[in-house]
């Protein structure tokens, strides 16, 4: 009898544990905290997401790894603003046999533009600037050198919102992307190496502006690096420092920084990058005249900072997303609802989103690509948000298309989600 009673009690405890550990429902807190209210201190590793119910996601990400022949990748997924999955796949360093964990940091390419857009809109929210402020000229935010040599007076009509939605009036057709042509700038403007951003500004402003600002979308890395200058001018602080101190760290994001250019400049827990494209050798941006392996020295990633230079882990990217996802179920958005709407719907006649690459209904996403970097950050439908970043330029296939399909299929196959919130335990 005592044995039967003991067995019954044990079975009850086991059933209770299983029911409380995996639940498809929400756990709604009594308050609506910010991300920074979550206690942290534990370094997340793969074991926290190594759960039987999440194996479909593992399987589909491994399928992406095989199909695209990726060396390493990091994935994190949020359901109803709870971080329920964070895992690494493959190698952070193939030669060193270091496997990817959730704490590993990756260059995120143009996902950086979302960070910069959030920072600019925070300044709008606090009344420091407006979306209709002019960028150049006597009425503009940027005055004096190197902004004083303008070949087309339409430059004085460029507003902050035009930089945010890629309608500044520039085109890549004539000279290419000014952030990636140091040899051309050196030759055409007779400037010495290394090419600085001031040199790029002079190169752009002293040439023809093909379109009237606000009338045509033309993707511009230059415009977003210029937004970094706007932030510095308005705040009186360094772009990276201001974003860390006022946007990231107050919301528990402590592992993001601007990347270095060379392998020797790798940050703590930063992965190694691999480019298997046919043109993975290129002239060094330093002007040495030497051909270099493209991920390390072909492009000035540090100068690209506000447009494509941030390094982050997948967990911190999910923290960024829940700051501006429009839900505020667990974590308050750091921007007003009006600005969240403008991020998604756009402003002016073009109505391109601000910071996001594209928006379709409830599905918002931001891609990022550099040599050795492939990234896709998604605010998806039905309360799901996720990110996947790889340290590899694939040999073949579409990283965004393959990844989006695979993770959505994995989500469909998960029958029950864990009730934990890994935001509350991660450092």
N, C-alpha and C positions, 0 to 999 in steps of 0.2 A: 504493500500500500504506500509506504513511504517512498519507495522507488518510483511508483507510478506518479505520485504527486510531484516528485522532483523532476521527472521527465516532462510532465505537463507544463511546469513552470519554465523549464529550459526552452521548450518549444514556443511558449508564449513570448519569451524574451527575444528569441531569434526572429520570429514573425514581426515583432514590433520594430526591431532594428531594420529589417528589410523594408518595411513599409515606410519608415521615416527617412531611410537613406535614398530611396528612389521614388520620386513622385512627379507626375506630369503637371501638378498644380503649382500655384504660386505660394510664396511665403511673404505676405505683405507686412512690412514693419509698421509700428505704430506711428513713426515719424517719417519724414521724407528727407533723409540725410544727403549730404554731398558725398562725392567719392572719397574725399579726404577724411570723412568720419570713420571709414572702415579701418579696423585695427590691422596692422601688417607686421611683418617680421620674419615670415617663413619664405624661403626661396622656393618658388614653385618648380617642381620637376615633373617629368613625364608620369611618375607614379600616381599623381593626383587625378589624372584623367585615364589611367589604365584600368578601366572598368568594363565588365562584360557587356553592359547595355550600350556602350559607346563604340563597340567594335565596328559597326557599319561605317562610322566616320573614319576610323583608322584605315579600313579597307579601301574606301574611296580616295583618301588622300594618297595612300600607297599606289593606287592606280594612276593618279596624276604624276607621281614621282617616276613611275615606270614609263608612262606614255611620253612625257616630256624629257625624260632622262635627266632629272634634276639631281644634283649632289646633296642638297639639303633644303629644308623648308620648315617654317614655323606656322602653326595654325592656332587660332583662338576663336571661340564661339560664345556669344551671349544670347541667352533666352530670357526675354522679359527683364532685361537689364541685370541679370545674374550671369556672371562668368561661370559657365558650366563645363568648359572644355578648353584646355591649353596644352599643346603638345608639340614636340619637335620630331622631325623625321629626317633620316639620312645623316649627313655629316656637316658639322660646322667647319671642320678642317679635315678634308679627305686624307691628306698625306699624314696628318698626325693622329688619324683614327678617333677624332673627337666628335661624338654624336651630339646632335642638336637637342637642347633642352629649352623649355619655355623662357628661360632667362637670357638666352642668347640674343644678341642684338644684330640687326641687319640694316644696311642702307635701305631706305624706303622710296627713293626716287621722288616722283611727283606727288606721292601721298603727302609730302612736305607742304604742298600748296594748301591743303586743308588746314594745316597748323597755322600757316600765315594768314589765311582768310579768317580763321577764328580770332587770331590776335588783332587784326585790323577791325573786325566787327566788335570786338570787346571795347576798343577805343571809341567806336561809334556809339556803343551802348552807354558808355560813361560820359559822353558829350565832349570828348577831346577832339574829335573830327566828325565830319559828315561824309556820306557817300558821294555828295555832290561837290565836295571841296576840289578845287583845281590842284593839279600836281605841280605844274611849272608856272613860271612867270611871277610878276609882282603880286598877284592875288593867290599864288600857289603855295604849296607846302614846302617845295624844294626850290631854294633860291641860290644865286651866286654860282661859283664854279663847282662842279663841271656842267652845270645845268643851263649856262647862259649862252651857249652857242647853238642856235636853233635855225634850221634851214627852211622850215615850213611853219607858218604862224598857227596852223591848226593844232600844233603841239600844245599850244596854250589852252586848248579846249579839252585836253585830256583830264578826266576826273578820276577820283579814287575808284568809283564803281567800274570804270572802263578797264582799269588794271585788274580788278577782281574777276571780271567776266570776259577777259581776252578781247576787248573791243577797242583797244587803244589806238588802232589805226595802222599798226605795223604789219608787215608781211614777211614771210620767210622765203619768198620766191626769188628775190634778186640776189641776196648775199648769203642766205641760209640763216640758221639760228645764231644770233650774235653771241650767245653764251658758249658756243662750241666752235668758234672760228678764230682762235688766237693768232694763227699764222697769217690769216687774211688781214686781221686788224693791224698786226705788226707791219705787214708789207704796204697796205694801202694808206695808213695814217702815219707811218714812219715812227712808231712808238717802240720803245725798248721792252724786252722781256724782263721780268714776268708781266704779262698783261693783267692789269688791275681792273676792277669794276668801273672805276672812273674812266678808264680808256674805252671800255665798252659803251658807257653812257655817251661819251663824245662821238664815238663812231656812229651810234644810232641817231642821235639828235642832229647831227650835221648832214644827214642824208634825207632823201625824200620820204615823206609820210604818205603812203599810197592811198589811205582811206581816211575819211572824216571820222573822228572818234565817235564811238557809239553806234556806228552804222553797219559794221561787219565783224563777225567772229573770225579771229585768226590767232590760233594758240600761241601764247607768248611766255616763254620762260623769263625773258628779259623783264616783262611787266611785273612778274612776281618777285624777282630779285629787287626791283625798284620799290615794291611795297615794303621790303625790309628796310630800305632807306627811309621811307615815310615813317615807319615805326620808330626808327632811331631819331629822326628829326622831331617828332611829336613828343617822345618820352625823354629824350636826352640821354638815352641808355643804349648800349650795344644790343642789336637785334636778338641774338641768341640769349644773352643774359636776361633781357626783359621778358621774353617768352617763357623762359624757365621760371623766373621769379614770380610772374603774374598770371600765367596760364597753366603751366604744367605742375610745378611743385605744390601749389595750393590745392590741387585736385589729386594728389597722391601719385603723380607721374615723376619718377625720379631716375629713370634710366635712358632719357633721351638727350641727344647732343648732336651738334653738327659734325659731320664726318671729316676725317683726314683724307688726303689724296693718295697716300702710298701705303704699302703693306706694313711698313715700320710704324705708321701712325694709327694702327688699329687700336680701338678703345677696349677697355676691359669687357670680356665676354662677347666681343664682336667676332662675327664669322669671317671666314676667308671666302673670296669671290671667284667665280669660274665663268668664263665666257667661251662658249663653243661655237659661236657664229663664225662665218668664213672670214670676216674682217676684224678679227680680234687683236690685230696688231695695228698701231697707229702712231703717228708722230707725237712726241711728248708735248704737252701744253707749255712746258717750261722754256721751250726754244732751244733745247740742247741739240736738236736735229736728229735725235736717236728715235728709232722705233721701239715702242714699249708695249707690254701686255695691257690691253685696253682698260681693265678694271683698276689698274694702278699706274696712273700718270698720263693717260691720254686726255682726260678731261679734268678741269678744275672743279671737283665736287664741292670743295669748301666754299668757293666763290658762289656756287650755285645755291648755297644754303637755303634761303627762303622759298626757292622754287623746286629744289630737289636734293638738298644736302643733309637732311636729318637721318639719324640712326635711332632705331627703336626696337624693343621686343614686342611680341604680339600682344602681351597682356596690357602694356601701356597704350598700344594703339586702340585696344578696346575701351580703355579708360577715356581716351580722347573721344571716341565715337559716342559713348553714352553721355558726354557733356553736351552734345548737340544733336541728339537723335529725335528730339521732339516728343519723347514719351514722358519723362519725369515721373515714372512710376516708383522708382527707388532713388534715383539720383537726379537732382534738379539740373536742368540745362543751365549753362553759364551765360547764355545769351537770352534776350527777350524773345517771346514767341513771334513777334513781328520780324526780328532779324533771322530767326530760324526759317521762317516762311520765305524771306528774301533769299537766303542761301539756296533754297530748293527751287523756288519759282523764278528767281532772277529779278532784275530791275531794268527799267527802260524798255525800249522797243525790241531789243534782241532777246531779252528774257533767258539768257544763259545762266545756269546756276553759279553760285559764288563758292569757289573752293572745291566743290564736287565736280567730277568729270562729266557725269550725266545723271539724269533723274527720270524715272518712269514710274509714276504713281508712288507707291510705297517703297519702291526699290531705288535706293540712291547708291552710287558707287564712285570710287576714286581709284584709278590705276596709277602705277608707278613703274618706270623702266629706266634703268641705267645699265651700262655694261656690267654684267655679273649680278644684276638685281631685277627681280620680277615681283610685283606686288599688286594685290587687289584687296581693297577695303570696302566692305559692303554693309549698308543698313538695309536689310532685306525685309520681306513681307512677314506678317504674322508674328511680329515680335522677335524675330531672329536677326542678329547682326554677327558678322564674322570677318576675319582677315586671314589671308595666306600670303606669306612672303618667302621668296626663295633666294638663295645666294648663287643662282645660275641663270645665265642667258641660255635658253633651251636650244638644242640642236634642231628642233623641229616643233611644229604645232603652235597653237595659240594659248598662251598662259592664262589670260583672263577667261576665254571661252571654256577651256577645259576645266579650269578650277571652279568656275561658277556652276557648271553642270554637275561636277562630281560632288561638291559639298552640298548642293541642294538635294541630290539623290541620297546622300548619306543622312541628311536631316530627316528625309521621308522615312528612312528605314529604322531610325531610332524609335523604339516603342515607348520608352520611359526615360525621362531625364533626371539626373541627380538633383537633389534638393539643395545641395551646397552652393555657396557663392564664393568662388575662388578669389574674387576681389578682396574678400575679408581676411584672407590668410596670406596673400602674396605681398612681397616687399617690392 
